[in-house]
Amino acid sequence: MEGIRDRMRIRRKWLHWSQKELARRSGVSYGSIKRFEDKCEISLHSLVKIAFYLDSLDSFDKLFVPKNYSSIDEVIYEKKHRRQN
């Protein structure tokens, strides 16, 4: 989440928008944007709205792309790795 938050903040600043300006444009409350930038807490609905107004919505298509494994060993390795985390 911190990486998403950091990239969102960089994009917002690149556009020269304050948190209040992003809130006004996106329809997401200023408090939600501030909480996301401070604590990485935000609803998925609000995050999608923000991504739309920051012209980053296409990135959401890549979140849940199925992986193509080249061997059973990769599947086993990933499954073990997920259990440890």
C-alpha positions, 0 to 999 in steps of 0.5 A: 500500500505504501508504494501505491500511496507514494506513486499517487502522491507523486502523480498528484504533485506532478499535476500541481494539485493539493490534496484539497484539489484532488478531493474536489476533482475526484469527489473523494473527501479531503479527509480520505485523501489525507488519511490515505497519504498519512496512514495508507488507509482508503476504500477501494471505491475511493482509490479507483476514483482517485486513480481515474482522476490521476489518469492511472486507472489502467494500472488497476487492470494489472492488479489481478492478472493470472500468472503463467507458470512455466513449471510445477516448481514455480507453483509450489514455490509461490504457494510456500512463500504465501504461507510464510507471509 
